[in-house]
C-alpha cells in the first residue's frame, strides 16, 4: 500500500505574501502622494500648517530676452528686456501695455514704488514710468553701466524717497531722487562691480571683483570701509543682508562667507562648491541660510555667533539657477523645473517648466513667476487649511 505523507500547510507563506503586498501598496501610495506635489510644510508659530498643490496657471509669450519679473502688488507683473522694452502683464498673463526705448538695453529687473516703475539700462539710462499706463514720467542718462535693479529707499516719502544704483564698470554708486531723477550724490570708483548692492543699518554695500565687500554711507556716498574676503574670492552675486548688519555672500572660490559691516571683519567661511558660488544666498523665517551650487546642491546653514553649521541639503542633477525664500519655504530653479520645499526636511514638489528657465520672483508664499523658453510662466499653490 502506498503511503501518503502529509503536505505541509502553506498558510504561513500566504500570510507573508499578503503582508508584503500591503507593504508594497503603502509604498506605492506614498510615492504617488509625493509625486502629486502635496508637500507637508513644517508648521511655525507665525503661520498655520497648510498643504499645497502646485501647478502652472498661465504662460505669456515675450517679445525679447527678458529679465526676472517684478510683482505689481496683487495686480500683475512688470518685465524688462534686452531690447529696451518694459511690459506690464495682468495677474492672468494678459499684456496690458508695452513701451520700448531705443539704445537702452535692460539687463536687470525693474523696481516699483508708489505706482511707478523704475528701470536702469547698460547704456546709463534711468527712467520712471506710470505703472498704470506705461507713460514716461522722467528719464536721465548717466555716464555709467547698470546691470542691477535700482535699490529703492522710500522710508522718508516725498522728496526723501531715493534710489541707488551701482555702475558695473567701476563700482561708482549713484543716488537719485525718485520724484524727478535728480542726482543727489555719486561715490568714488572702486573696481569692476558685478555684485548687486544691499542696504541696511550699515548703509550700502556690495561685493566686488577685488575680493572685498565695500560699505558706503547711505546719506552721502562716502566709503566707510572695506571688508577683505580673499584675493581670489571675487564676488559677482548679490549679498544677503542680515538684521544684525552682517552680510552673507558666495565667492569665486566656492566659499560662503559672513562679513560684519560694522566691524569690517570677515567672521565665517565655509566651502559650499568646487566651482564658483555666485548665487545670492537666501534666508528662511526660521533662520536657515540657503545657497545653491553648480553641482546641483542646495546647502542649508545655521549661523551661530561666528560659526556656520550645516543643517541639511537638497541634491539635484543639474546646476541651481536661482533661489528664493518665503516664510520657511524654499523655491529652487534647476533642471528646467521649479522645486518647492518646506524646510528643513519636507518632501520636495517639482513643477516642470521648460528647457531654458531663469529669473525667479515671488509675489507671496504661494505665487511664483519666472522666464521659461521665452515665456513668462506663473506657478501657484492652492492652499488648504
C-alpha positions, 0 to 999 in steps of 0.5 A: 500500500502506498503511503501518503505523507502529509503536505505541509500547510502553506498558510504561513507563506500566504500570510507573508505574501499578503503582508508584503503586498500591503507593504508594497501598496503603502509604498506605492501610495506614498510615492504617488502622494509625493509625486502629486506635489502635496508637500507637508510644510513644517508648521511655525508659530507665525503661520498655520500648517497648510498643504499645497498643490502646485501647478502652472496657471498661465504662460505669456509669450515675450517679445525679447530676452527678458529679465526676472519679473517684478510683482505689481502688488496683487495686480500683475507683473512688470518685465524688462528686456534686452531690447529696451522694452518694459511690459506690464502683464495682468495677474492672468498673463494678459499684456496690458501695455508695452513701451520700448526705448531705443539704445537702452538695453535692460539687463536687470529687473525693474523696481516699483514704488508708489505706482511707478516703475523704475528701470536702469539700462547698460547704456546709463539710462534711468527712467520712471514710468506710470505703472498704470499706463506705461507713460514716461514720467522722467528719464536721465542718462548717466555716464555709467553701466547698470546691470542691477535693479535700482535699490529703492529707499522710500522710508522718508516719502516725498522728496526723501524717497531715493534710489541707488544704483551701482555702475558695473564698470567701476563700482561708482554708486549713484543716488537719485531722487525718485520724484524727478531723477535728480542726482543727489550724490555719486561715490568714488570708483572702486573696481569692476562691480558685478555684485548687486548692492544691499542696504541696511543699518550699515548703509550700502554695500556690495561685493566686488571683483577685488575680493572685498565687500565695500560699505558706503554711507547711505546719506552721502556716498562716502566709503566707510570701509572695506571688508577683505574676503580673499584675493581670489574670492571675487564676488559677482552675486548679490549679498544677503543682508542680515538684521544684525548688519552682517552680510552673507555672500558666495565667492569665486572660490566656492566659499560662503562667507559672513562679513560684519559691516560694522566691524569690517571683519570677515567672521565665517567661511565655509566651502559650499562648491568646487566651482564658483558660488555666485548665487545670492544666498537666501534666508528662511523665517526660521533662520536657515541660510540657503545657497545653491551650487553648480553641482546641483546642491542646495546647502542649508546653514545655521549661523551661530555667533561666528560659526556656520553649521550645516543643517541639511541639503537638497541634491539635484542633477543639474546646476541651481539657477536661482533661489528664493525664500518665503516664510520657511519655504524654499523655491529652487530653479534647476533642471528646467523645473521649479522645486518647492520645499518646506524646510528643513526636511519636507518632501520636495514638489517639482513643477516642470517648466521648460528647457531654458528657465531663469529669473525667479520672483515671488509675489507671496508664499504661494505665487511664483513667476519666472522666464521659461523658453521665452515665456513668462510662466506663473506657478501657484499653490492652492492652499488648504487649511 
